[in-house]
Structures are given as C-alpha cells and as structure tokens.
Amino acid sequence: MITHIVKRDGRVVPFDPQKITFAVLRAAVAVGGRDRATAEAITHEVIDRLATHHTGGDQDPTVEEVQDAVEKVLIERGHARTAKAYIVYRYEHALKRAGRESLTYSSDNIPYRKLWETFSWAVDHECHTLEGIRNYVEAGRYAELVGLSENFYRQEIAAAHAALAERIDDVRVIIIAGPSSSGKTTTTLKIAESMPDRRLVPLNVDNYFFDLDSHPVDARGDYDFETPQALDMDLLNDHLRRLLAGYAVDIPRYDFRTGNRDGVSATLRLGRDDLILIDSLHGFYAPMTESVPDARKFRLYIETLAQVKDDAGRFIRWTDVRMLRRMVRDKQFRNYNPEQTLRHWYLVRRAELRYIVSRLKDAEVIVNSFMPSELPLMRERLERSFPQFVEHLVGDEEKRDALERANRIIELFAQVPHVGSEDEIPGDSLLREFIGGSVYNYH
C-alpha cells in the first residue's frame, strides 16, 4: 500500500488517492467527460503500478512519479484526449512554478489603454488612492463619490452602445463576458435599455448548468461551477440554433439552492429584428455559441479594472474586488456562506485564467465596472467576518491560498473608510446586483 508521497520540496506527506481522481476528472471534464467511476478506476490502476515499484520497504513515490503513472495509464487505456488535457495542466503548473508565462493567457491580454484612461479619470477625481476615498467619506462627500462612480459607469455603457450601433444590422447575438462578479448581468440590462428601438432578449446561461450530481467533486468537497464544461453546451447550442431560425424554445430553470434543473424558466421566441443577449463567464468560449456564425456575434468584455493604490502605493487587486462582491451576493441570494466563497475562490481564479482572461483579446469593447464607492460598502458588509475566516484557515496547508487572500482583505479594510448607510446607492446601480435593493429583477 502507498501511504506517503514525496513532494517537490522534499517533504513527505500522507498520500491521498482522491487527488488523483480529481485531477483525472478535471482533465476529463475539459474534453467533455464527467464519469467519476472511470476516474476512480484509473486511480486504482495508478496506485497498483506505484505499489509494484515501491515494495519491500522501498522509498515513497514522488509527485513526479505519480503524475507520470497517471499519464501512462490514461494513454494505455485509450483516454488520449483526457491524457492530453492532463499533460497541459501539468505543464502549466510547471511554468507557474518557474515564474514563466502560461500557455493559455499572457501579458498581451492586459488592456493597457483602458487602464490608463481609468487611472487618468481617477487622478482627475482624486479617488486613485484609498486615502483619497477616505477623504471623500471623512469630509461628508460620500454621495459625491457615489455620483462620480455611477457617472463613470454610465459613460462606459454609452461607449459600448456606440460600438454596437455600428454593427447593429449584422448582429443577432450580443455576448457579454467577463470573470465572476464583474457585473455582467447589470451591464446586459443597461445595454438593453440603451436600445429602445430593438427588443433584446436575455438568455440566462446559468439555467443550463448540469444537475449537481453530474459535477465532479474534488478531494476538498468543492463543486467546480467555474469551467464552461459545467454547462450543457449541446442543449444551449440547440436552443440558439432554433431561436435564430424563428422557433419557440422552453428555457430550463436552474435552482441554485437544490443544485438541479427544475422545470421551465421562460418560453422564448424571437421576432425578425430581435437580438439575443447572453451574459456569461464563458461567453467567448467558442464551443458555447458555435451554432452562431461569428459575423452575427458582438462581443463585450467586462472587468473591475480598479486603478486604486493602497497606503503602501500598491494597486488593489481586481480579483479581490470581485471576490468581495461575490461573497455579498452569494450570501444574500444563493444561500452560500462567505467563507465557502473564499475557500472556493481558487477554482474561480483557475477557470478565469484558463477560459476567460485568455479571450480578452477577442472583445470588441471593454467595459470597466469598478466603482471607488463600493469599497466602503464591502467593508461594512464583510469586515467582521474575516478574522474568523483566518482563524479557521490557519494551519490548513490545502487552503493557503484562501488564507493569503483573507489576510490581504483584512489589510485592505483597515484602510477603507466606514459608511453608515447604503441609501446613497441608486436603485439602478450595478452595485445593487450584489447588495440588493435593485429596481431590476435579477434573482
């Protein structure tokens, strides 16, 4: 029996076969498979091979030996596509450890012009630092900061509408993509409002999630909703094809509380000039809309391109802003504890880097959804919880990523001012998508 494994840094740790199963499942899901029994069978054969080579008190196997065995078993058992995906995952982790650029995303995807425009605006309005945001609040000018933030976002929507108007005669599907909690849903609705002469029909891709029992679970018990393969893309493409051909389609309803598709959420049918609106993490992932010709698509990308420095002169992280938004939203609308969101965020980031950030270059328009006014709101909602999160995470090697994020947020909140009320936030604000009280019916 294999009881321990030697890590790359020489540490000997307990051997957990579930990690092999999850790694195989993750690779299989990337190419359209989701059979846990097959992954478990592969795991058993890998363990048998390792045990054969490490008998009679021989030294424990290394991580590299385990991974080599997984590749060999996958290939020999005819799972060539899964083996290829596994090899790519393995190689990318090696690149990351070496500090080298990934195969699936690069620095070329950073929208430098957009960042400069944002930073210039923030400097002009004295909210490019946390100190500047504190000055607004401490001077009783938080409402002014809210107004500036909302106006900035309105200008972003106006620019997106202008770009879309140039192609409106060709487009049938508008795709709004971007990473988790960037504000895709509100942006979708705002784009629809900007085009009163056209009927824009939202298609909620979340309703196409597979039932929860079809999702792979890793050794930590996490369900991975963040990959495009978590969606029933065959059904989605069939519905898109039928809608554009003029047929009525019953859209499924996904219940996040039960983790299952249950009934029909709506029946859609397009008129001759109607446009489909899709807001999705993975809207630019080609197989998701492969039934629609590229010439008929308009691609808009949205991200929280925060250009705000902390008191040490470091830019705050976009992903931290979005994680805070998602914590607030998931607690309020999806019966999901904020600590679970924090622990799960490593899956979110992994999928973003592989499937979302890598496709930023395909966007025709980029919308910046960050608002300097949101940071005090997030502090009010979440600050008291983070010390408890840290207490739960300390000593858990498997959650080192979550612990680092939690400590970083505690440091951030210490520099963000308090606000006593959310009343200054308009009912049609993008922030209402996360904090509640919106004039829109999101949930």
LINNORVEN-V777518 format. One record per helix or strand of 3 or more residues. SS is the DSSP state (alpha for helix, beta for strand). FROM is the first residue (numbers start at 1). TO is the last residue. Records with the same first field share a line. If there is no record, write none. Layout:
BEGIN
SS->FROM-TO ; FROM-TO
END
This chain:
BEGIN
beta->4-6 ; 12-14 ; 173-177 ; 200-204 ; 249-255 ; 260-268 ; 275-280 ; 297-303 ; 365-368
alpha->17-30 ; 36-53 ; 63-76 ; 80-97 ; 107-109 ; 112-124 ; 130-138 ; 142-165 ; 184-193 ; 205-208 ; 212-214 ; 228-230 ; 233-244 ; 286-289 ; 294-296 ; 318-333 ; 338-362 ; 374-393 ; 397-413 ; 432-435
END
